[in-house]
Amino acid sequence: MCGIAGKIALDGRALVDEDLLWRMTEAIRHRGPDDGGVWTDGTVGLGARRLAIIDVSDRGHQPMTNEDGAIRLVFNGEIYNFAAIRRDLEARGHRFRSNTDTETIVHLYEEEGVACVERLRGMFAFALWDAPRRRLLLARDRLGKKPLFYYNDPRQFLFASAPKAILQDPSVATEPDPQAIHHYLTYGYVPGPLAAFEGFRKLPPAHYLLLEDGRATIHRYWSLHYLPKRRGSEAELGEELLALLEEAVSLRMRSDVPLGALLSGGIDSSAVVALMRRRTSGAVRTFSIGSDHAEYDELPFARAVAARFGTDHHELVVKPDAVAALPHLAWHYDEPFADSSALPSFALCGLARRHVTVALNGDGGDENLLGYQRYLATVVAGRIDRVPAALRGAVVGLASALPRTGPRNAGSRWRRLATVLPLEPKRRYLQWLTADDGWKTRLYSPEFEDITKGNDSFDVLAAAYSRSDAPTFLEQTAHADVQLYLPDDLLVKMDVASMASSLEVRSPFLDHQVVEFAASLPPGLKIRGLTQKYLLKRAMQGILPDEVVRRRKRGFGVPIDHWFRHELREMAYDVLLDARARARGYFRPEALRRYLDDHVQGRADHHFRLWTLLMLELWHRTFIDVRCPVRAPAI
């Protein structure tokens, strides 16, 4: 795992400053503390930081070249099928100087050009300079595990694993993109290809970018398809799913450094631990995070799994004083990021890194196998849609009357479903996903409303739906999450949290062959009745503890709603209502205060909105008010 950066001067005269490249790589040192390197050749420069995982010798130094130095590569990630590709390349006459997966890409490009990305099975973001063609190739993995940002103006093209590296160039302005901020306030993350900074973009997952003759073009090389559907009995398909997962786990256990697993106690991470145990004679090291609020605490389930498989188990409980780390989080995430589970993710990765350098996790299982409760709500809403209007109104009335005592209360969920039932299904899902009930209209200042007028955040979700070939609305919804929520929230959260501790995290459920298989399954094998992840649960019966297989999905989070009324209260008022925040001109101060007062006094639950606003303001203070520092603020 590494961090990469680079710059191309487009006017043909300016030279790339080697000192700039060192500053760019220094800003992402935490992504690769083991080694660093830069290379410049007139108008071109590449830089890298390395976290040594495979072949930890200095033979893995980057930038890496082919035999004659005509091709140079900086690479972030892991290629799990590199050994098979290497054998093929050696049979064609290529000679290798190292045992790294990085060098495999260099020789594969020599053979197959830009089509090399189609052969790679893994998580990656890389930049390759082809000197004879004066061509830069940037590429990103199929699901978006590894980040890649770029900045392009008429004079220059810069790229990096994180915007903070690009911002080391003083010629790049640090201005917020108002449309990105507008969408962030709906989704809680900046949806790609937008980035929070004016002029910046994210390379989308499953795409590559070619920069030739000063012009950048972007191309898709892979798409997820939900047709045709796989045939077979439940038993046969369950065995096939388990075999694919076991192979994906086995591939991700290749490491020359200590390895373990992040164990939530949910079925996905528990399945990964079970399959790891099959592949090793020693104890698997497992790491879990807990909360002193029972409804957020999953430690009992994680302990049951750890006991079943005799793991070397380690735990940590997140306390309210973790909020002191918020400026630290704002620096690491580079963009405003409102997924509060970033806090326990940081703590979990820090715990794991004290013992291992690589950890497997269960990310991706919910999107693949329909594990989120909002998917079940989508099924229920679809059935209610078929009920006669009069009876449907009675259902809505009953649900609306249920008590609402907290964000995880069953009555709260049904009340929320009732409020969105009258909406068209895609807009219904947007509100279910984001709680965007028009709060931005009430909050925006007239000036910011004018800037964002006509830019409906719903269009981002609608575009994702339009790119799906799934035959059912439920599957289209999951595919939309694969395109948006997965790469721009879930995977960003774990990539940043893990890299902050120089920990590599690998996700077997996001092996593209597993993802393709899951997409080909009939939806009835993923949700049956009220049982979610039906086929996986059937396959894991007798392997995992019954209480883990039967348990309902529980999100990975912390009690932000409670913290805003107690430990976080003073900070929220101080940060959101001070002169700097008001001067940005985004919001009506009186509306902002009303949201704070209503939540603190228990009249409403606005914890997601307040967290979103708090992280936005902390991002401004970190990146907009001052030039981005190379080091994170101390905790």
BAMARNU-50308 format. One line per 4 residues: for each residue y, x, z of C-alpha. Coordinates in pm, whole numbers, plus 50000, padded with zeros to 5 digits. Last residue first. Layout:
% BAMARNU-50308
Y X Z | ...
This chain:
% BAMARNU-50308
51471 49531 51886 | 51653 49806 51696 | 51829 49708 51376 | 51633 49808 51063
51715 50138 50894 | 51870 50205 50552 | 52171 49989 50631 | 52282 49725 50378
52656 49745 50320 | 52826 49515 50568 | 52924 49146 50573 | 52679 49058 50297
52348 49217 50397 | 52297 49194 50774 | 52565 48943 50874 | 52484 48722 50577
52112 48733 50660 | 52187 48636 51022 | 52381 48334 50892 | 52094 48221 50671
51840 48277 50949 | 52038 48048 51180 | 52079 47779 50915 | 51707 47759 50842
51624 47768 51213 | 51866 47480 51269 | 51715 47278 50987 | 51357 47335 51105
51448 47254 51468 | 51633 46932 51385 | 51441 46697 51616 | 51666 46413 51724
51839 46267 52031 | 51698 46540 52258 | 52029 46678 52384 | 51973 47013 52215
51876 46847 51888 | 52166 46603 51869 | 52415 46867 51982 | 52307 47123 51720
52302 46875 51432 | 52641 46738 51545 | 52785 47089 51562 | 52689 47147 51199
52844 46818 51093 | 53172 46904 51271 | 53179 47250 51117 | 53144 47111 50760
52937 47367 50577 | 52938 47637 50312 | 53287 47780 50362 | 53185 48128 50464
53472 48122 50713 | 53280 47892 50949 | 53008 48152 50999 | 53253 48431 51067
53458 48216 51306 | 53167 48127 51534 | 52975 47801 51512 | 52633 47909 51388
52600 48235 51579 | 52730 48133 51922 | 52578 47786 51920 | 52236 47910 51813
52243 48210 52050 | 52314 47985 52348 | 52031 47744 52267 | 51758 47996 52186
51598 48009 52532 | 51636 47636 52607 | 51682 47344 52369 | 51643 47562 52059
51331 47714 52220 | 51160 47375 52250 | 51187 47293 51879 | 51100 47654 51795
50764 47619 51970 | 50579 47891 51770 | 50369 47864 51459 | 50045 47898 51267
49973 47544 51154 | 49675 47352 51286 | 49409 47216 51050 | 49164 46992 51227
48860 47132 51404 | 48508 47053 51288 | 48412 47396 51151 | 48573 47580 51443
48414 47353 51707 | 48076 47393 51538 | 48080 47772 51577 | 48056 47946 51236
47737 48023 51045 | 47541 47702 51107 | 47781 47508 50891 | 47987 47751 50682
47887 47610 50340 | 47952 47252 50449 | 48291 47349 50587 | 48374 47529 50262
48270 47225 50058 | 48476 46979 50265 | 48795 47179 50283 | 48952 46860 50426
48756 46578 50585 | 48943 46246 50596 | 48728 46087 50326 | 48614 46382 50121
48881 46639 50040 | 48771 46961 49867 | 48448 46845 49708 | 48614 46520 49603
48876 46727 49419 | 48615 46833 49162 | 48586 47213 49165 | 48743 47412 48882
49049 47507 49088 | 48819 47656 49355 | 48644 47873 49095 | 48974 48000 48956
49101 48086 49306 | 48778 48270 49391 | 48803 48467 49066 | 49171 48537 49137
49088 48691 49474 | 49331 48500 49692 | 49063 48375 49935 | 48973 48742 49995
49321 48822 50133 | 49405 49186 50211 | 49668 49301 50462 | 49794 49661 50463
49977 49759 50782 | 50287 49980 50781 | 50428 49779 51075 | 50716 49631 50873
50467 49622 50585 | 50259 49362 50766 | 50549 49128 50844 | 50699 49168 50496
50374 49104 50311 | 50272 48826 50550 | 50587 48617 50521 | 50631 48689 50151
50277 48565 50092 | 50335 48234 50269 | 50689 48169 50147 | 50767 48263 49787
50418 48333 49653 | 50231 48043 49824 | 50511 47787 49849 | 50607 47802 49482
50337 47845 49215 | 50032 47785 49434 | 50221 47499 49599 | 50273 47335 49259
49901 47380 49195 | 49823 47193 49519 | 50045 46908 49403 | 49887 46904 49058
49551 46881 49236 | 49659 46571 49428 | 49821 46421 49118 | 49491 46439 48934
49391 46598 48601 | 49530 46947 48673 | 49694 47103 48364 | 49991 47223 48568
50319 47361 48432 | 50500 47026 48468 | 50429 47016 48842 | 50603 47351 48885
50905 47224 48691 | 50922 46918 48919 | 50931 47143 49225 | 51232 47340 49103
51393 47022 48969 | 51388 46875 49321 | 51650 47132 49418 | 51900 46934 49212
52174 47150 49059 | 52428 46894 48935 | 52686 46991 49196 | 52617 47328 49358
52970 47468 49337 | 53131 47128 49408 | 52919 47074 49719 | 53021 47420 49834
53390 47329 49808 | 53355 46980 49960 | 53176 47135 50262 | 52805 47070 50277
52639 46914 50584 | 52602 46546 50501 | 52495 46626 50145 | 52260 46892 50276
52089 46642 50504 | 51980 46434 50203 | 51629 46367 50329 | 51498 46719 50268
51213 46726 50521 | 51071 47017 50317 | 50710 46946 50222 | 50699 46573 50303
51040 46538 50142 | 50928 46719 49828 | 50600 46527 49831 | 50781 46194 49824
50998 46326 49542 | 50679 46393 49347 | 50524 46057 49439 | 50830 45836 49361
50978 45731 49695 | 50905 45411 49890 | 50637 45591 50098 | 50875 45862 50227
50985 45703 50554 | 50635 45579 50638 | 50485 45925 50601 | 50736 46058 50853
50645 45783 51096 | 50278 45870 51045 | 50339 46237 51122 | 50553 46162 51428
50290 45926 51563 | 50030 46201 51534 | 50248 46439 51741 | 50288 46787 51593
50669 46774 51552 | 50723 46612 51890 | 50739 46287 52083 | 50775 46028 51813
50632 45693 51914 | 50487 45464 51645 | 50713 45183 51521 | 50764 45334 51176
50389 45335 51117 | 50366 44961 51189 | 50659 44882 50960 | 50525 45096 50676
50187 44924 50697 | 50359 44582 50695 | 50560 44679 50388 | 50240 44783 50209
50095 44440 50286 | 50386 44272 50110 | 50382 44517 49817 | 50012 44481 49737
49814 44801 49817 | 49775 45053 49535 | 50059 45270 49667 | 49878 45276 50003
49595 45467 49836 | 49834 45724 49693 | 50004 45759 50030 | 49669 45834 50196
49581 46098 49937 | 49926 46259 49964 | 49897 46251 50344 | 49568 46439 50311
49750 46696 50100 | 50029 46708 50361 | 49767 46796 50620 | 49715 47128 50445
49357 47227 50369 | 49322 47143 50002 | 49056 47401 49906 | 49254 47656 49709
49596 47594 49864 | 49454 47592 50219 | 49227 47892 50164 | 49506 48113 50034
49559 48335 50339 | 49245 48399 50547 | 49302 48759 50657 | 49170 49113 50605
49325 49406 50789 | 49400 49767 50690 | 49563 50044 50896 | 49378 49977 51223
49425 49994 51603 | 49797 49989 51686 | 49851 49831 51346 | 49671 49516 51460
49916 49444 51742 | 50219 49502 51518 | 50065 49275 51257 | 50019 48999 51513
50371 49033 51653 | 50528 49021 51307 | 50314 48720 51215 | 50409 48552 51542
50776 48570 51441 | 50723 48502 51068 | 50580 48169 51182 | 50943 48055 51186
50942 48017 50808 | 51316 48015 50741 | 51374 48318 50520 | 51722 48428 50407
51657 48721 50174 | 51595 49087 50262 | 51300 48989 50488 | 51308 49315 50688
51674 49299 50781 | 51660 48934 50892 | 51348 49005 51096 | 51524 49280 51294
51821 49049 51351 | 51569 48793 51485 | 51386 49030 51723 | 51558 48898 52034
51383 48569 51952 | 51062 48731 52081 | 51194 48664 52433 | 51035 48320 52398
50687 48471 52446 | 50420 48539 52185 | 50077 48592 52345 | 49870 48890 52228
49498 48932 52171 | 49241 49199 52079 | 48870 49153 51991 | 48609 49417 51911
48386 49158 51746 | 48052 49028 51872 | 48009 48776 51590 | 47984 48457 51794
48211 48593 52069 | 48492 48670 51825 | 48451 48325 51671 | 48475 48154 52009
48768 48376 52106 | 48957 48273 51793 | 48904 47908 51880 | 49032 47956 52236
49328 48162 52106 | 49469 47886 51887 | 49778 47808 52094 | 50053 47599 51936
49971 47271 52116 | 49909 47464 52438 | 50255 47620 52466 | 50209 47970 52614
50136 48086 52260 | 49864 48296 52102 | 49805 48576 51852 | 49473 48711 51736
49331 49046 51624 | 48974 49129 51524 | 48790 49462 51498 | 48450 49414 51335
48168 49566 51538 | 47937 49805 51356 | 47656 49748 51107 | 47891 49624 50840
47872 49386 50546 | 47735 49074 50714 | 48004 49102 50982 | 48269 49095 50710
48130 48760 50595 | 48168 48609 50942 | 48517 48758 50980 | 48625 48607 50646
48481 48269 50744 | 48681 48281 51068 | 48999 48360 50873 | 48944 48048 50661
48802 47814 50928 | 49090 47850 51169 | 49050 48073 51475 | 49355 48273 51376
49173 48602 51318 | 49352 48892 51149 | 49070 49128 51048 | 48984 49498 51084
48992 49832 50900 | 49030 50200 50991 | 49115 50435 50697 | 48923 50539 50382
48894 50177 50275 | 48664 49951 50074 | 48638 49634 50283 | 48831 49438 50025
48548 49452 49770 | 48304 49318 50030 | 48532 49028 50119 | 48566 48926 49753
48187 48954 49708 | 48128 48736 50016 | 48383 48485 49892 | 48215 48459 49553
47873 48418 49714 | 48002 48151 49954 | 48159 47954 49670 | 47839 47979 49466
47626 47863 49760 | 47858 47566 49812 | 47842 47484 49441 | 47463 47481 49449
47443 47274 49769 | 47701 47024 49647 | 47508 46983 49325 | 47635 47120 48999
47911 47087 48744 | 48242 47278 48733 | 48548 47099 48602 | 48712 47203 48277
48994 47206 48367 | 49199 47308 48671 | 49358 47609 48503 | 49549 47896 48666
49756 48097 48422 | 49751 48465 48331 | 49950 48716 48117 | 50301 48564 48126
50569 48765 47945 | 50923 48873 48036 | 51162 49052 47799 | 51425 49308 47900
51655 49462 47641 | 51803 49813 47655 | 51599 49933 47359 | 51282 49845 47548
51239 49700 47896 | 50911 49513 47917 | 50845 49274 48205 | 50504 49156 48318
50401 48820 48453 | 50120 48679 48670 | 50359 48634 48965 | 50726 48599 48871
50951 48909 48856 | 51215 48832 49116 | 51579 48832 49013 | 51906 48989 49123
52245 48924 48961 | 52397 48754 49265 | 52183 48820 49571 | 51949 48555 49719
51692 48590 49443 | 51594 48338 49178 | 51264 48381 48991 | 51157 48259 49231
51223 48006 49506 | 51451 48129 49787 | 51288 48025 50113 | 51336 47740 50362
51272 47489 50085 | 51585 47275 50086 | 51843 47515 50231 | 51690 47791 50019
51765 47588 49707 | 52139 47583 49781 | 52136 47948 49887 | 51979 48042 49552
52245 47836 49374 | 52519 48011 49573 | 52396 48363 49481 | 52524 48582 49763
52730 48891 49673 | 52639 49249 49746 | 52764 49431 49437 | 52556 49702 49273
52758 50016 49186 | 52700 50153 49536 | 52325 50193 49464 | 52155 50156 49804
52149 49784 49729 | 51846 49837 49504 | 51644 49954 49805 | 51760 49662 50021
51648 49425 49744 | 51281 49499 49820 | 50983 49630 49621 | 51230 49785 49380
51393 49758 49038 | 51714 49877 48873 | 51843 49828 48518 | 52179 49970 48418
52499 49945 48218 | 52489 49594 48068 | 52361 49445 48397 | 52007 49409 48530
51877 49390 48885 | 51506 49373 48967 | 51278 49255 49245 | 50900 49305 49277
50688 49167 49558 | 50310 49209 49609 | 50082 48914 49676 | 50223 48715 49385
49917 48516 49274 | 49843 48694 48945 | 49965 49042 49033 | 50302 49181 48922
50394 49405 48631 | 50688 49622 48527 | 50664 49820 48202 | 50946 50055 48103
50951 50177 47743 | 51106 50484 47583 | 50807 50472 47343 | 50721 50843 47384
50828 50829 47754 | 50611 50537 47870 | 50744 50466 48220 | 50519 50249 48434
50636 50028 48720 | 50389 49858 48951 | 50331 49551 49163 | 49979 49486 49278
49718 49274 49445 | 49367 49289 49304 | 49155 49258 48997 | 49313 49448 48708
49175 49398 48356 | 49453 49164 48241 | 49718 49416 48348 | 49585 49667 48092
49709 49441 47811 | 50037 49636 47830 | 49873 49930 47656 | 49493 49926 47628
49367 50285 47631 | 49664 50479 47764 | 49737 50186 47998 | 49387 50219 48142
49452 50589 48199 | 49763 50526 48411 | 49610 50224 48584 | 49311 50428 48702
49546 50687 48855 | 49669 50428 49103 | 49315 50326 49206 | 49284 50665 49369
48994 50912 49351 | 49212 51193 49217 | 49241 51432 48921 | 49071 51207 48668
48944 51288 48318 | 48937 51031 48039 | 48664 51069 47776 | 48567 50711 47692
48281 50719 47944 | 48539 50827 48201 | 48739 50514 48119 | 48440 50284 48175
48354 50454 48504 | 48719 50420 48610 | 48725 50049 48535 | 48418 49998 48756
48574 50201 49038 | 48909 50022 48999 | 48765 49679 49069 | 48957 49627 49394
49295 49739 49264 | 49518 49774 49571 | 49893 49743 49610 | 50216 49919 49521
50234 50155 49222 | 50471 50409 49072 | 50359 50536 48732 | 50449 50807 48485
50333 50840 48126 | 50415 51133 47895 | 50323 51385 48166 | 50061 51557 47950
49753 51469 48157 | 49869 51127 48282 | 50122 51100 48558 | 50158 50973 48916
50494 50910 49083 | 50338 50932 49337 | 50105 51153 49540 | 49740 51040 49546
49614 51397 49512 | 49788 51460 49844 | 49472 51343 50019 | 49429 50989 50156
49185 50898 49880 | 49209 50519 49921 | 49439 50390 50199 | 49747 50616 50200
50068 50422 50264 | 50291 50573 49998 | 50666 50559 49929 | 50771 50569 49566
51052 50666 49330 | 51119 50651 48957 | 51418 50771 48754 | 51526 50744 48391
51854 50839 48218 | 51800 51213 48242 | 51443 51264 48352 | 51404 51184 48719
51105 51185 48954 | 51084 51078 49317 | 50824 51118 49590 | 50729 50994 49933
50427 51028 50159 | 50259 50876 50465 | 50523 50626 50577 | 50471 50381 50292
50611 50031 50337 | 50812 50150 50638 | 50991 50399 50408 | 51153 50110 50220
51517 50213 50267 | 51411 50579 50230 | 51285 50499 49880 | 51627 50383 49767
51801 50673 49940 | 51567 50921 49766 | 51634 50750 49435 | 52008 50779 49491
51972 51152 49562 | 51797 51192 49226 | 52100 51048 49048 | 52012 50886 48716
52222 51034 48437 | 52480 50834 48244 | 52477 50880 47867 | 52220 50649 47708
52417 50335 47804 | 52113 50176 47964 | 52068 50393 48271 | 51719 50314 48406
51657 50298 48780 | 51358 50300 49007 | 51187 50176 49321 | 50839 50140 49472
50697 50067 49815 | 50337 50135 49904 | 50000 50000 50000
